[in-house]
Structures are given as C-alpha cells and as structure tokens.
Amino acid sequence: MKLITEQIEDVKFLVEENGSKKTHFIEGVFLQSEIKNRNGRVYPMNILTKEVQRYNQQFISKNRALGELGHPDGPTVNLDRASHKIVSLKQEGRNFIGKAKLLDTPMGRIAKTLIDEGVTLAVSSRGVGSLSEKSGASYVRDDFMLATAADIVADPSAPDAFVEGIMEDKEWVWNNGILTERHIETLKKDINAATLYNLQETKVSAFAKFLKGIEL
C-alpha cells in the first residue's frame, strides 16, 4: 500500500471565546470524492463513505481521532506531535466536512499561536491504500484507510513540496496491526531465514542495504 496525502486549502480556523478562555477549531472540507484532484487522484464515493464510517466509529466516537502539526513522513500518528482532535466528519454532497479542536499540547499551542498571529494554514488528510490507473487518473481502491482526516500544514504555495513526500513512494505493509515499510519487512525476513552460519553476514548486508536506501 502507498502513503496517500491530500492538501485542502479551503478551511476555516475559528476562535470561540468564553470569558478569557479561547478555544480554537478547524472547520471545512477535509475529504472530496468523485473528482480528480490536483494530485491526479480520484476517491470513489462508496470507498470514502465506507472508510469515513469506520473512522467515525473507531476513532472520532472514541476520542482517538488525532492529527499532527506539520507533514509527517509516514502513516502513523505520533502522539508527541499531536496538535488537534477531530470531533466530527460528515458527508455533505460529494464532500466530507470536518471539524477539529486544537489541543493544549506543545504542538497545539504552536498552532494556536500561528493562527492568532494571522498565519495562513491548511490541512492535509493522510492514509494508506492501493491505486489503479484509469482514464489518466489514479483511482483509490477499496483497501484505503485513513490515518488521520487532517494534519495542519503550512499554506501550500508550492503544493508539490507537501504532497510528494519521500515516503509517498514507499510500500507499506500490515504486520500484526502495525504499518511498516515493505523494505524493512523484507530485511527482517532475510535475517529470520538466515542460518546460524551466515546470520552475521546477513545482518551486516541487510544493515548496509538499509543505510544505502536500496529498494528491495
């Protein structure tokens, strides 16, 4: 499966005040279906609908739907970089409208300060899945899974710098419920299959391949 990220610029950053306390929210279109986006990808409605239902049930309803500040290079949400909690994600036509509350975490406080200082920000969904080519577009297949409906990223004046991250071209596989890079999984298999005689040699070779970034 590939890491898939999509940038959305047309969102609102809201500030609600209750006395001296400010609560910051992100609100707007988080996901779009049945349209070829600027990355050349199309999300069929039935696939997004099914995945948003799962995401709502397993993450949003259980207060586990987190997002990060910045553009991570993998599919896992890092708790030490969590900046906000997605509180709702609902279908509206072919779009899915989301709302997220900024948290009182180090990254959440940075995001709040940026918003208060007038910095223009955007959001980016992040997931993993397979793609199939059809009529000049890449169609997301039914194994698509959301990692997060929205990360907070800088205003995408140069979109390719955000959406073409180095990890997007890597293969990811499930291993006991954890997503790992395919080449790391291959290295583990090589080491596990090695005999006692050549185990050390195999470990050294695998480590050298990992450092050189050889694609297996």
CORNOR-V871791 format. One record per backbone hydrogen bond with DSSP energy under -0.5 kcal/mol. CO is the residue of the C=O (numbers start at 1). NH is the residue of the N-H. Records with the same first field share a line. If there is no record, write none. Layout:
BEGIN
CO=NH  NH
END
This chain:
BEGIN
1=172
2=129
4=127
6=125
8=123
9=11
10=29
12=14  27
14=25
16=23
18=21
21=18
23=16
24=102
25=14
26=100
27=12
28=30  98
31=96
35=37
37=40
40=138
41=37
42=44  140
43=34
44=48
45=49
46=50
47=51
48=52
49=53
50=54
51=55
52=56
53=57
54=58
55=59  60
56=61
59=64  65
60=63
64=66
65=86
67=83  84
68=70  152
70=72
76=78
77=79
78=81
79=82
81=69
82=108
83=103
84=67
85=101
88=99
90=97
92=95
94=33
95=92
96=30  31
97=90
98=28
99=87  88
100=26
101=85
103=105
105=109
106=110
107=111
108=112
109=113
110=114
111=115
112=116
113=117
114=119
115=118
119=121
120=155
122=153
123=8
124=151
125=6
126=147  148
127=4
128=145
129=2
130=141
132=139
134=137
137=134  139
138=42
139=132
141=144
145=128
148=126
151=124  153
152=70
153=122
155=157
156=159
158=161
159=162  163
160=164
162=165
165=168
166=169
167=3  170
170=3
171=182
173=180
175=178
178=175
180=173
181=185
182=186
183=187
184=188
185=189
186=190
187=191
188=192
189=193
190=194
191=194
195=199
198=202
199=203
200=204
201=205
202=206
203=207
204=208
205=209
206=210
207=211
208=212
209=213  214
210=213
214=216
END
